[in-house]
Amino acid sequence: MSSASPTRTRSQRVASVELPRGRFSLLLAELRRGTVLLRLGLAALAVAGIVAMTRGWDPPRDFALRQIPSRDLVATVEFQQLDERATAEARDRARRFAEAVFDNDPMSLRQLKAALMSEVTQLISAESFDTVDQDLWQRYQPPRAEGTPEPTEEQRSQRFARFREALRNEKAQSDFNAAIEAVFAPLEQRGLLESQPIDANSEEILIRPAGTEGFEQVATVRSVLIDNVRSDLGLTLNQRLPELDLSQHIAARLRPDLMPTLKRNSIATRAQQDAREEQVKPVYRTFQAGETLAPAGKPIGEAELALLELGYQQRMVERSWTDRILRALGAAWIHAALTAIGAVGLYRADRETLIQLSRYGLLWGCVLLTLAGVALGYGQAWSVELAPILMFAMTMAIAYRHQSAMLLTAAVVASAAIGVGMSLSEALLMLAPAACGIVLLDAVRHRSTLLIVGFAAGLVAIATKLALGILEGLPLWPTVQMSLIVGLWCLVAGSLMTCVLPVIEKAFRVQTDLSLLELGDPTHPLLQELIRRAPGTYNHSITVASLAEAAAEAIGARGLLVRVGAYFHDIGKMLKPGYFIENQGQSVNQHDSLVPAMSTLVIIAHVKDGADLARQNKLPECIIDFILQHHGTTLVEFFYRQAKQRSDEAGSDSAVDERSFRYPGPKPQTKEAGVLMLTDAVESASRTLVEPTPSRIENLVEQLTRKRLDDGQFDECGLTLEELRLIGASLIKSLTAVYHGRVKYPGQETA
């Protein structure tokens, strides 16, 4: 049977050709990955949080306390403002015109009525005028008008006779008693008031029986005022009694003895005043749409701010749910677009932030915390929102590259401006000092660095505020005041950063120059132990540190980071110091008793041992990376050649596996790690030079650089050929200075 493949048709051959997938297909493939979906979900939650935090469904306020508007701020809808002064006046008027409450005790009137009945009975029982009690009868005499002569005895007798005649029988007496009861009944019910109340309603009062808290009746002040009752008493008696003389005598008797029965109840009166005050409805002032609420060119004060806030709240009440939903979706889209811009920038410059979920979440936490600070501070009197923006910018400058920090800060400022309604000038005022802080925050070598950066950012903020105020035509002196305030907040932000710097370093796992200087202290326990156990390795590390720092600075890398990394890069050798040539001295080489493969394992082990020691002593990850990467995946060439030679001499058919003689890696991942690798190799090899002349040093450096380059050790660290040339030149210069020529004295021989 033939094993040849069947012949395919033309269409089958065409269909078998697969072209590379396009960008859209690649994007869909990436979106299907769980890790990508998780990060997109976190970003969506963060965007939703930003919308909720800034109330993205409502338009932001375009006013703030002490803000100087460049145009008149007018009402967009009709609204009302509580007129506190008019309301207070109305309530005060209601209290003043509330009815006073009086307690009525009619006992004195009842006693007076009983005394009147008894006295009248006594008078009419007298047989004649001569036998009547003259003092008693005198109390019933009407007062004499001025200029009227004193009545004679006969006239007095006749008056008494008419008085007795009016009450001569039982029926007349019964009618008299009924009339007196009728006269006293309203007086007992309403009571008598001595004087008109001056701090309450002057027309009506409330009366209730003394000792009770229930029934109250309304009475006019005139009807209970005792002077009015005395004046009206004669007319009342005339209407009730049949004889005019009789009513005059009774009135003359009663008028002097009528006493007030009403006593003011202060507690009940106050309660009545409170009730009348509560009944007063608030007085509102109506503002029409288009009416000016805050004039241009003047700082917004408390009164203007209250009006603007009322107009804003009324406008929010009149908005429909459709408007709210649409605006929330629009705000979410803008925040998502800004998020995408920041993500693209990080992907190109600081990809590790997107790869490591912890750093990704931490970044979002900083963004949300900053926007929360802006949302809380914006609209206050002292421009507090500048401080969180500047602190965010400085944090990003410490944690990431400057281009990433600048992009993230710009995105956060834009998001904050959209969320809280900043104007273009306010957004520029936020961005200018933040950009200054990022540019100046290159290295934090001293604790005062952050204060200096805050001071410089404050100067930029002051200049920016003044320039924007001049461009908008705002009054000079208020603008100067606000400029000084924003400058002060920048200084405050720098001061706060000095306090939170250790937290930032630990959270973002970064090392500033300040922490590196503390870490590189020779008194560090690991370095002290290295001196004690492996002094040759320590001297080698110190020399490598000096050479590598200069080489790193030659290409613009972090020289201090390389120097500190070089201090610790060989700490693993302290566990077996005798197996490394720099610690052997004149003693026997311990590798003579080992096969090359075993010697290689011992040599390679110092990398893993060093990393374990570093983690045990809680060294930063960036220093551990130097320990793991300073040899990359290079070949332990001496023992490899030795093994190969022994294999050839033994006539073995199996080739020596080169992979068994290579370091486990990884290869250098940063430029700083690449610098340390090359410096470590050059410094070790330079010790073997018998006559380390400049030309020999140069040849050595070029040879080792070429070997590492051809071996692919610099493929993952981003070093360019030009940077490798600069590193080599720096190493040549430094080694030449170390091995400089000396004057040869007579009799001196070359070692």
Buried (B, 14 or more C-beta within 10 A) or exposed (E): EEEEEEEEEEEEEEEEEEEEEEEEEEEEEEEEEEEEEEBEEBBEEBBBBBBEBBBBBBBBBEBBBBBBBBEEBBBBBBBEBEBEEEBEEBBEEBBBBBBBBBBBBBEBBBEBBEEBBEBBEEBBEBEEBEEBEEEEBEBBBBEEEEEEEEEEEEEBBBBBEBBBEBBEEEEBBEBBBEBBEEBBEBBBBBBBBEEBBEEBBBEBBBBBBBEEEEEBEEBEBBBBBBBBBBEEBBEBBBEBBEBEBBBBBBBBBBBEEBEBBBEBBEEBBBEBBEEBBEEBEEBEEEBEEEEEBBEBBEBBEEEBBEBBBBBBEBBBEEEEEEEBEEBBEBBBEBBBBBBEBBBEBBEEBBEEBBEEEEBBEBBBEBBBEBBBBBBBBBBEBBBBBBBBBBBBBBBBBBBBBBEBBBBBBBBBBBBBBBBBBBBEBBBBBBBBBBBBBBBBBEBBEEEEBBBEBBBBBBBBBBBBBBBBBEEBEBEEEBBBEBBEBBBBBBBBBBEBBBEBBEEBBEBBBBBBBBBBBEBBEEEBEBBEBBBEBBBBBBEBBBBBBBBBBBBBBBBEBBBBBBBBBBBBBBBBBBBBBBBBBBBBEEEEEBBEEBEBBEBBBBBBBBBBBBBBBBEEEEBBEBBBBBBBBBBBBBBBEBBBBBBBEEBEEEEEEEEBEEEBBBBEBEBBBBBBBBBBBBBBBBBBBBEEBEEBEBEBBBEBBEEBBEBBBEBEBBEBBEBEEEBBBBBBBBBBBBBBEEBEEEEEEEEEEEE
